[in-house]
Amino acid sequence: MRVLFAGAPGVGHLFPLVPLARAVRGLGHEVAVASMDGGEAVAASGLPYLPLAPGVDWRLEIREAGRTRRPDLMRRVVETNAADREAFVPLAAHVNSTVADATVELAAQWRPDLVVYEYLFPVALLAATTLGVPAVQHDLGFVRTPGLRELMLTEMADTFARHGIDRLPEPADTLDVAPPSMAGIERYGRILRPVAYNGEGALPEPLAAPAHRPRVAVTLGTVPPKTDGLTRIERVIAAAAEVDADFVLATGELDLGTLGTLPDNVHAYGWVPWRALLDTCAAAIHHGGSGTALAALDAGIPQLALPDGSDRFINAHAVRDRGAGLSAGAEEIGPALLDRLLTDPGPARAAREVSAELAAMPSPAAVAEHLLGLATLSG
């Protein structure tokens, strides 16, 4: 059996698909991941990568759609840095429409028996429908997607008509990775335990060694640093200098040269396996990315989210409302906030509770069995 995974380009969209894709492959089936320019990083997971619509830039196309087609929505996106999801996802739908022909053609050539797509890439649902095979939507983080999917599909109506489809069917299933106590009242779909994938490799030796005092993992993700500069990380570093803990900056390729000499208790490491790092830490500070937040919950440690846009406010507030961490704006960052993160027993206790919830959720291997059953019934 062949299963095609697809998503918008970017590690935050594609890396969450990797554990399930590996589980399907582990059961003896063929898998591949398809995405647009920028999705190539997923190939490092060892999964076959299928590029589609070379030369089409996801972010440029969104801005062009906002400029030429929906300036009303673009204004809302700019004002909120894409936190207004009801404005952002219709613009993302236009990019889906732009690559619709390429996606349908790729699927027709590869001939999957099942398609699994993350929620911002419903063009994969169109491709599956044209082939007559089931499609399953893979949600990310804590965003509740039924209403957003409806907005996207409405915006893509002309694209569907061009392919001879009046209206797309609902996906055969939806995979929800939110822990039950954090999913709110809008519980839907099939629960899937989120398993972190953020690159392979071991921790650098100094981080693998036992920590002699509390250690805090710090990351701002792969996108925010490129869009809002270093303001938040500068504030974190300044506050960290006055806290009795070690802070590990997992900042990827971000150039920190402009920050000058770091305090003695702040260490920059570039790319490190985030989930492995968390197992050595007492707390985490991050941008509010869904995978980043879920990994900290899985590790059972409190977290401080510093959201700035996109779905990051939703993720940060879900953590805060569950009591498993704190959410703050850049102007609130200071030594007192970092001390609270490390010393308040409430978030640490709630984080351990959510970690136990995650451990009890169905594994990717168990869900893979179910999905393959859907494909078998369909065939």
C-alpha positions in Angstrom: 0.0 0.0 0.0 1.2 3.6 -0.7 0.5 6.5 1.6 1.3 10.1 0.5 1.8 12.7 3.2 1.6 16.4 2.2 1.8 19.8 3.8 2.7 23.4 3.5 6.5 24.0 3.3 8.2 24.5 6.7 9.3 22.3 9.5 6.4 23.3 11.7 4.0 21.8 9.1 6.0 18.8 7.9 8.0 17.5 10.9 4.8 16.6 12.8 3.9 14.2 10.0 7.2 12.3 10.2 6.4 10.0 13.2 3.1 8.8 11.6 4.8 8.4 8.2 7.6 6.4 9.8 5.0 4.2 11.6 3.3 3.5 8.3 6.6 2.6 6.7 7.4 0.4 9.7 4.4 -1.7 8.9 5.8 -2.5 5.5 4.2 0.1 3.3 5.5 2.7 1.0 5.4 6.4 2.0 6.5 9.8 0.5 6.1 13.4 1.6 5.1 16.1 -0.9 5.5 19.8 -0.4 6.5 23.1 -2.1 9.8 24.9 -2.2 11.1 25.1 1.4 9.9 21.7 2.4 13.1 19.9 1.5 14.2 19.7 5.2 11.9 16.8 5.8 14.1 14.6 3.6 16.6 14.5 6.4 14.1 12.2 8.2 14.9 9.6 5.6 11.5 9.8 4.1 11.3 10.2 0.3 10.5 13.8 -0.6 8.4 14.7 -3.7 8.7 18.4 -4.7 5.7 20.0 -6.3 5.3 23.3 -8.2 9.0 24.3 -8.1 9.4 28.0 -8.0 6.2 28.8 -6.2 7.0 30.5 -2.9 4.4 29.9 -0.2 4.8 33.2 1.6 5.2 35.3 -1.6 2.0 33.8 -3.0 0.1 34.6 0.2 1.2 38.2 0.0 0.3 38.4 -3.6 -3.2 36.9 -3.0 -3.7 39.5 -0.3 -2.6 42.3 -2.5 -4.5 41.4 -5.6 -7.5 39.4 -4.4 -8.3 39.9 -0.8 -6.8 43.2 0.5 -9.4 43.2 3.3 -8.0 39.9 4.7 -4.4 41.0 4.2 -4.9 44.1 6.3 -6.1 41.8 9.2 -3.2 39.5 8.7 -0.6 42.3 8.8 -2.2 43.9 11.8 -2.1 40.6 13.8 1.0 39.0 12.3 -1.3 36.3 11.0 -2.8 35.6 14.5 -6.2 36.3 12.9 -6.5 32.8 11.5 -9.9 33.5 9.9 -8.1 36.0 7.8 -5.0 34.0 7.1 -6.3 30.7 6.1 -8.4 32.0 3.1 -5.2 33.5 1.8 -3.4 30.2 2.3 -6.3 28.7 0.3 -5.3 30.8 -2.7 -1.8 29.2 -2.6 -3.4 25.8 -2.5 -5.3 26.8 -5.6 -2.1 27.9 -7.3 -0.6 24.5 -6.9 -3.8 22.5 -7.4 -2.9 21.2 -10.9 0.6 20.3 -9.8 -0.7 18.4 -6.7 -3.3 16.5 -8.6 -0.7 15.6 -11.3 1.8 14.4 -8.7 -0.8 12.3 -6.9 -1.9 10.8 -10.2 1.7 9.8 -11.1 2.5 8.4 -7.6 -0.9 6.7 -7.2 -1.3 6.6 -3.4 -3.9 4.4 -1.7 -4.3 7.0 1.1 -3.4 10.7 1.5 -2.6 12.3 4.8 -2.3 16.1 4.9 -1.8 18.8 7.4 -4.7 21.2 7.8 -3.3 24.1 5.8 -2.9 22.0 2.7 -6.4 20.8 1.7 -5.3 20.7 -1.9 -4.2 17.2 -1.0 -7.8 16.4 -0.2 -8.7 17.5 -3.8 -6.0 15.3 -5.2 -7.3 12.3 -3.2 -10.8 13.0 -4.3 -9.8 13.0 -8.0 -8.2 9.6 -7.4 -11.1 8.2 -5.4 -8.9 7.4 -2.4 -9.5 8.4 1.2 -7.8 11.5 2.7 -7.1 12.1 6.4 -6.4 15.6 7.9 -3.6 15.8 10.4 -4.1 18.7 12.8 -1.2 20.7 14.4 -1.1 21.8 18.1 -4.2 23.3 19.6 -5.9 25.0 16.7 -9.5 23.9 16.2 -9.8 23.4 12.5 -13.3 22.5 11.3 -14.3 26.1 10.8 -11.0 27.0 9.3 -11.2 24.1 6.8 -14.7 25.3 5.8 -13.2 28.8 5.1 -10.5 27.3 3.0 -12.7 25.1 1.0 -15.2 27.9 0.3 -12.3 30.1 -1.0 -11.2 27.2 -3.3 -14.7 26.6 -4.9 -13.6 27.7 -8.3 -10.6 25.4 -8.2 -12.7 22.4 -7.4 -15.1 23.3 -10.2 -12.2 23.4 -12.6 -11.5 19.8 -11.6 -15.1 18.8 -12.1 -16.0 18.7 -8.4 -18.9 20.7 -7.0 -17.8 20.3 -3.4 -15.1 18.3 -1.7 -16.2 15.6 0.8 -15.1 15.8 4.4 -11.8 14.0 5.1 -12.2 10.3 6.0 -10.9 11.2 9.4 -9.2 14.0 11.3 -6.2 13.4 13.6 -6.2 15.6 16.7 -2.9 15.8 18.6 -4.1 18.0 21.5 -4.1 16.3 24.9 -7.7 15.8 26.0 -7.6 18.3 28.9 -6.4 21.0 26.5 -8.7 20.4 23.5 -11.5 22.5 24.9 -15.1 21.6 24.3 -14.6 21.2 20.5 -13.4 17.6 20.7 -13.4 15.9 17.3 -11.6 13.4 15.2 -9.2 10.6 16.2 -6.7 11.2 19.0 -3.0 10.8 18.0 -0.1 11.1 20.4 2.2 13.8 19.1 5.7 12.4 18.9 8.5 15.0 18.5 10.6 14.9 15.4 13.1 17.8 15.1 16.1 16.3 13.4 18.4 13.4 14.3 21.6 13.4 16.2 22.9 13.4 19.8 23.2 16.3 22.1 26.6 18.0 22.3 28.7 16.5 25.1 28.3 19.4 27.5 24.5 19.2 27.3 24.5 15.4 27.6 26.4 15.6 30.9 24.3 16.0 34.1 23.3 19.6 34.8 24.7 21.0 38.1 21.9 23.5 38.4 18.6 24.1 36.7 18.9 24.3 32.9 16.4 26.1 30.7 16.0 25.4 27.0 15.4 28.5 24.8 14.3 28.6 21.2 12.4 31.1 19.0 11.6 28.5 16.3 12.6 28.6 12.6 10.4 31.5 11.4 9.9 34.2 14.1 13.6 35.2 14.3 13.6 36.1 10.6 10.5 38.3 10.9 10.8 40.1 14.2 14.5 40.3 14.9 16.2 39.6 18.2 14.1 41.7 20.6 12.6 38.9 22.6 15.8 36.9 22.8 17.8 40.0 23.9 15.3 40.4 26.7 15.6 36.8 27.7 19.4 36.9 27.8 19.4 40.1 29.8 17.0 38.6 32.4 18.8 35.2 32.4 22.0 36.9 33.6 20.3 37.6 36.9 18.8 34.1 37.4 20.6 31.1 39.1 20.2 28.7 36.2 21.9 27.8 32.9 20.2 28.9 29.7 20.8 27.0 26.4 20.0 28.9 23.3 18.9 26.5 20.6 18.7 29.1 17.8 19.6 27.2 14.7 21.3 29.3 12.1 20.3 32.6 13.7 23.3 34.9 13.8 23.7 36.1 17.4 26.9 38.0 16.7 25.2 41.3 17.3 24.4 40.4 20.9 28.1 40.7 22.0 29.4 38.6 24.8 26.8 36.4 26.4 26.5 36.1 30.2 28.4 33.2 31.8 25.2 31.3 32.3 23.9 31.6 28.7 25.2 29.2 26.1 24.5 29.3 22.3 24.4 25.9 20.6 22.7 26.5 17.2 20.8 23.4 16.1 20.3 20.7 18.8 17.7 18.0 19.1 15.0 19.9 20.9 13.1 17.0 22.5 16.4 15.4 23.7 17.5 18.8 25.2 14.2 19.1 27.1 14.9 15.9 29.0 18.0 17.6 30.5 16.1 20.8 31.4 13.9 22.1 34.3 12.0 24.5 32.0 11.6 25.8 28.5 11.2 29.2 26.9 10.0 29.4 23.3 7.9 31.3 20.7 4.7 29.3 21.1 5.1 26.9 18.1 2.8 23.9 18.4 5.5 21.3 18.1 7.8 23.1 20.5 5.0 23.5 23.1 3.9 19.8 22.8 7.4 18.6 23.2 7.8 20.5 26.5 4.5 19.1 27.7 5.7 15.6 26.7 8.9 16.2 28.7 6.7 17.2 31.7 8.4 20.6 32.3 6.9 24.0 32.7 7.3 26.4 29.8 7.2 30.1 29.1 5.7 31.0 25.7 6.4 34.3 24.1 4.0 34.3 21.1 4.1 36.9 18.4 1.6 35.9 15.8 0.3 33.0 13.6 -1.2 30.2 15.7 1.3 30.8 18.5 -1.1 32.8 20.7 -3.5 29.8 20.5 -0.8 27.4 21.6 0.6 29.7 24.3 -2.9 30.3 25.7 -3.7 26.6 25.7 -0.6 26.0 27.8 -1.3 28.9 30.1 -5.0 28.0 30.6 -4.1 24.4 31.5 -1.7 25.8 34.1 1.3 24.0 32.5 3.2 27.2 31.8 3.2 30.9 31.4 2.5 33.2 28.4 3.9 36.7 28.2 4.7 39.6 25.8 8.2 40.8 25.2 7.8 43.7 27.5 7.0 41.4 30.5 10.3 39.5 30.2 12.5 40.0 33.3 14.2 38.1 36.1 11.1 37.8 38.2 9.2 36.0 35.4 12.1 33.6 34.8 12.3 32.9 38.5 8.6 32.2 38.6 9.0 29.7 35.7 11.6 27.8 37.7 10.1 28.0 41.2 6.3 28.0 40.9 5.2 24.4 41.7 1.9 24.8 39.9 3.1 24.8 36.3 5.5 22.0 37.0 2.7 19.9 38.5 0.3 20.6 35.6 3.0 19.8 33.0 3.6 16.4 34.6 -0.1 15.7 34.5 -0.3 16.6 30.8 2.8 14.4 30.1 0.9 11.5 31.6 -2.0 12.3 29.3 0.2 12.3 26.3 1.7 9.0 27.2 -1.8 7.4 27.3 -2.8 8.7 23.8 -2.8 6.3 20.9 0.7 6.0 19.4 1.5 6.7 15.7 1.9 2.9 15.2 -1.7 2.3 16.5 -3.2 5.1 14.4 -1.3 3.9 11.4 -3.0 0.6 11.6 -6.4 2.3 11.7 -5.5 4.5 8.7 -4.4 1.6 6.6 -7.7 -0.1 7.5 -9.5 2.9 6.0 -7.5 2.5 2.8 -8.3 -1.2 2.6 -12.0 -0.6 3.1 -11.9 2.1 0.4 -10.1 -0.2 -2.0 
